[in-house]
Amino acid sequence: MANFHPELDLLTEHAAGNLPLAQAACVSVHMNYCEQCQRTSARLQSLGASLFEGLQGEPVGDALLNSVLARLDDEPPLSYARSDWSAGKTPAILQRLMSGDLTDLVWKKITSSLSISYLKTGDPNYEFALYNIKAGGKIPEHTHCGSEITLVLEGGFSDADGTYHQGDFLLRQPGDVHAPTAVQSEDCICLAVLDAPLKFTGWQYRWMNPFLKLRAG
Amino acid sequence: MTDNPEGTRTGSDDPGGRRTDEWSECLQLIAGSQDRAAFTRFFRHFGPLIKAFALAGSRLSASVADELVQEVMLKVWQKAGGFNPEKASASTWVYTIARNCRTDMFRRLQKFDTPLAEEDVFPDRENEEPFAMLHGRRSEERVRELMKSLPADQMQILAKVYMEGKSHAEAAAELDLPLGTVKSRVRLAIQKLQIQIDR
């Protein structure tokens, strides 16, 4: 059960289909762990449907209908085996992005306790990456030049504002400074989506900043 | 407008909680027996709405809008078997397909190179129990009913966000309103629609 959720504004833009792909993917992963947001989202979508029904229809010619009818034979109905969706599994959308499972990823070591694996979403404005923080390990204090969404997939971490567990969704704004520390009991894997690079604030790590270029796409 | 001349549009529920309206029946006929007459009726009703949805916000040309109608209707044909009338109404089901196809279309036009389709972002979650489904359907009806009493300024912004596909920031710029005003109108509307109340 997630305790930290996307705000209503974000859920609304998500339900309307307006979020950038990388952020939309994050909200979608959160819902994998959160029935409450699933329900809110379903209602936000029925709000969209209600507006859709009220649209002033635009004329569609018979030619279009006929060309669709002519193509039906080439588009056989899909069969619907019930999917084996379950709350505990790695969300399907992530599996697709990782083309496999967490164990198949290539990790790039940043500090002794932090490794990063970059995933390609195709969204040109956002970096979409998985962070692996060793149990009890700390990410050096850093600030955000842009927005950052963090979503816990495994384990947990804490910072000055709280402790976060599986499914928890955090949105950091430019200028928020923090130093997340993984829980002691297990490694923490989380998803981090950025639209501008992180900046380490401590003098020991500041030299790394020029290397933390945004890897969008 | 979109009112059906035969007046068969209004849904009603039988005591078993099954939805019985024309469009759900069409989808079930399409799924059950690949009924082309039902598909044609469905097309004539929803095709114009899908086209209007494609053109809202004027980001797509008329020919691309026609392409979107085709794409959505072919999906309707293929996916009708996955429609569950106990979970959502036919129009909600079609709307989500149209929204997904439109977003994919925007990304194609921007030459996004992505392994994801919008269907991956909005997967069909099949874990729902009958009670949860009934609950979901009821809140859908409630949203629909409460929509009728929303003030015009809130409706206008919701239409920009949902139908025109504008972000809150874009809606604010177009309506020449502060972003905070747009956000608070959206929140007020959602509060009135009782979207966050669990019952």
Interface residues (C-beta under 8 A of the other chain):
Chain A: L8 D9 T12 E13 A16 G17 N18 L21 A24 A25 S28 Q36 Q38 R39 T40 A42 R43 L44 Q45 S46 L47 G48 A49 S50 L51 F52 E53 G54 L55 Q56 G57 E58 P59 V60 L64 L65 S67 V68 L69 R71 L72 E75 P76 P77 L78 S79 Y80 R82 S83 W85 S86 A87 A92 I93 R96 L97 S99 K120 T121 G122 D123 P124
Chain B: M1 T2 I30 A31 Q34 R36 F39 T40 F43 R44 G47 P48 L49 K51 A52 F53 L55 A56 A65 D66 V69 Q70 M73 L74 W77 Q78 K79 A80 G81 G82 A88 S89 S91 T92 V94 Y95 T96 A98 R99 N100 R102 T103 R107 F112 D113 T114 P115 L116 E118 D120 V121 F122 P123 D124 R125 E126 N127 G136 S139 E140 V143 R144 M147 L158 A159 V161 Y162 M163 G165 K166 S167 H168 K183 V186 R187 I190 L193 I195 Q196 D198
